[in-house]
Amino acid sequence: MKRLAFFLVIFFICLPLLLADFGVVIGEGLLFEHDGESGFAYKTSINPWLALPLGKADFYLSMGISANYDKTFIFVPELQRLELSLRPLERFGIRAGRFPWEDSSGLTAKGFFDGAELLFDIGQVRLGAAALYTGFLYKDTAIINNSPGDPKDYTVDFDWADFENTYFAPSRLLASLYGEFPGLPYGRGNIYAGLLAQFDLGDSNEAFDTQYLLLRYVFFYHRFDLAVSGVMQLENTQAGDFRTAYASSIEAGLSTGLLDDRISLGLRWASGDGPDTAAFFPLIREAQGLVLKPILSGIMVLRASYLARLLPSLSAELGGRYFLRTDSGSFADPYLEHSSYLLGAELDAAVFWVPYSDISFSLEGGVFLPQTGEAFADNAAPRWSFGIGAIFSF
């Protein structure tokens, strides 16, 4: 009887694991760059994952270790995702742990964060609240933006001997309230609106806190789509200074119907530091280009691209960007010599091949031409970047 009870206990403990879905994702990447001097980088990663249904709850775990080479080899462990999602009521949900999250505008915060999120469904309207923290994330994956005076240095590689000071991202506490309003205003679009507060918990002598009003409108009509976003930022410091900053984006896309394709045009703009505005401060260091990589602060980018599915398993994309500054100090580069706000043009191309659902390959490259602008040195050479990637899922 005791033996039967023992095996029954083991069975009911292991039963959820028998229902779990699990696998491993292996990523490989080679990157060649020239931005004044040539560089080579290599990365491989092994990422096991597990998804477990628990009735009205779901559990997801993903972790891994990567080997990065950039002059020296570095092995980096990372907890990528640890998410428990609960739906105790039909119109109420909660998730906690480390999970993907994006602000209402898509311009300020996106990626994985630690914390909790509450979701309420009121008819078609969805309301949410989130409290998030960044200080336990790996800095090179989270790419949390440095606030003024923050001692975190992204140029310092991770070092096992100095784990605490070289692994973790800058410490930020985020609090947000937001809503999704489908079918507004004309039945075909969605409006997203939110408030976001960022509290600087870093080691800087002066805390740099910011608050954001976030808006986005997404519209679809047959083969046409449009997305418009805007952010108003209030910047405040311990010195008592209050200044406003702004950012906006617009992107329109159209499918011609000749191929499974899409033509898109876009513009992103962020205020710079001036007499009437502050420089926009995004919470992440998202690069706005493939070769030239300014973040969205004191920058304007015009973009055009064409994406087509040439075969069921093969897609290609061609694109171009033109970069401008909106102030003279937010974007820094050793080859900047002139006061002009015209930085120059970038051209890029990519090919994606997915022969099977669990195997994919990519080729991506681009060139930045500083002589198409007026801000860089007269003898500044073109910069280029070329990358090869592969992902295997089991």
Residue, then its C-alpha position, 0 to 999 in steps of 0.5 A: m500500500k505504501r509503495l502504491a501511494f509512493f508511485l501515485v505521488i510521483f505520478f501526480i508530481c510528474l504528470p504536469l511535466l509529461l504535458a510540457d512542451f520543451g526544446v532547445v534553440i541554438g543560434e550562430g552569428l558572424l559579424f564583420e564591421h568597418d567603422g574607421e577600423s575593421g572588426f570581427a565578432y562571433k556569437t553562439s548561444i544554446n537556449p533550452w526552453l520549457a512551456l507548461p500548461l497549468g489549467k488556468a495558468d501557463f508557465y514558461l522558462s527559457m535560459g541559456i549560455s552564449a559564447n561571444y568573441d570580440k578580441t577575446f572569448i566571453f561565456v555569458p549565462e542568462l535567464q532569458r524568460l521566467e513567466l507565470s501567466l494566470r487567468p483566474l477570471e474571464r476578464f482578469g489576468i496577471r503575469a509575473g516574472r521575467f517577460p516581454w513588455e512594450d510601452s504603448s508608443g513602442l518608442t520608449a521601452k521594449g524587451f524583457f523586464d522583471g516584474a508583474e502586469l495586471l490586465f483587465d478586459i472591459g468589453q473590447v477595451r483592455l486596460g493594464a498596469a505594470a511594475l517593472y525592474t531592470g537591475f537584474l537583466y544582462k546589460d548587453t541584452a537589455i540595452i537599458n539607456n544610461s542616464p546622465g551620470d550613470p557609471k554603467d559602461y557598455t564598453v566594458d565586457f562582462d568579467w566573471a571576476d567582477f560579476e556585479n559591476t560588469y553583468f547587470a543593466p542600469s537599475r530602473l523602476l518602471a510603473s505604467l498604466y495603459g489601455e488598448f481601444p480597438g475600433l477607434p475612431y472609425g472602426r478599422g483602427n486601434i488606439y493605444a494610450g498610456l502613462l509611464a514613469q521611470f525612476d532612476l535607482g542607479d549609483s549616479n550622484e543625481a537621480f534622473d527621473t522621467q515621466y511619459l505620455l504615450l500614444r499610438y494609432v494603428f490603422f489597416y485597410h485592405r493592403f494599406d497600413l499606417a502606424v503613428s506614435g507620439v511621446m511627450q516626456l517630462e524630465n526632472t532631476q534633484a536640482g528641481d529642473f523640469r523640462t519637456a522632450y518629445a518623440s514621434s514616428i509615422e510608418a505607412g505600408l502598402s502591399t502591391g499584390l504582385l508578390d507577397d510584398r510590402i513597400s514602407l515609408g517611415l519617419r522617426w523624430a526625437s527632440g534634442d537639447g535646446p532652449d525650449t526642449a530637452a533631449f528625448f530619453p528612451l529607456i532602451r538603447e535601440a539602434q536606429g540603423l544597421v551601420l550607423k547606430p544612434i539611439l532615438s535622442g536628438i535624431m531624425v531618421l527617414r526610412a524606405s524599404y521593400l520586402a518581398r517573399l520570392l519563394p515560400s521559404l525565401s524573402a529579401e529586403l532592400g532599404g535605405r535611411y537618411f539620418l539628421r541631428t536635431d541638436s549638436g550634442s546628443f549624437a557623438d562620433p569621433y569623425l564629426e567635424h562640422s556643425s551641420y545637422l545632415l549626417g548622411a545616408e545608409l543603404d542595407a539589404a537582407v535575405f532570409w531563408v527558412p527551409y524548415s519551420d525550425i531552421s532559418f538562415s539570414l544574411e544582412g549587410g549595409v553601408f553608411l556613406p558619410q559624404t552624403g551628409e555634411a557633418f562628418a570629416d571631409n575625408a571620412a570613409p564609408r562604413w559597412s557591416f555584414g552579418i551571417g546568422a542561423i537559428f536551429s530549433f529542436 
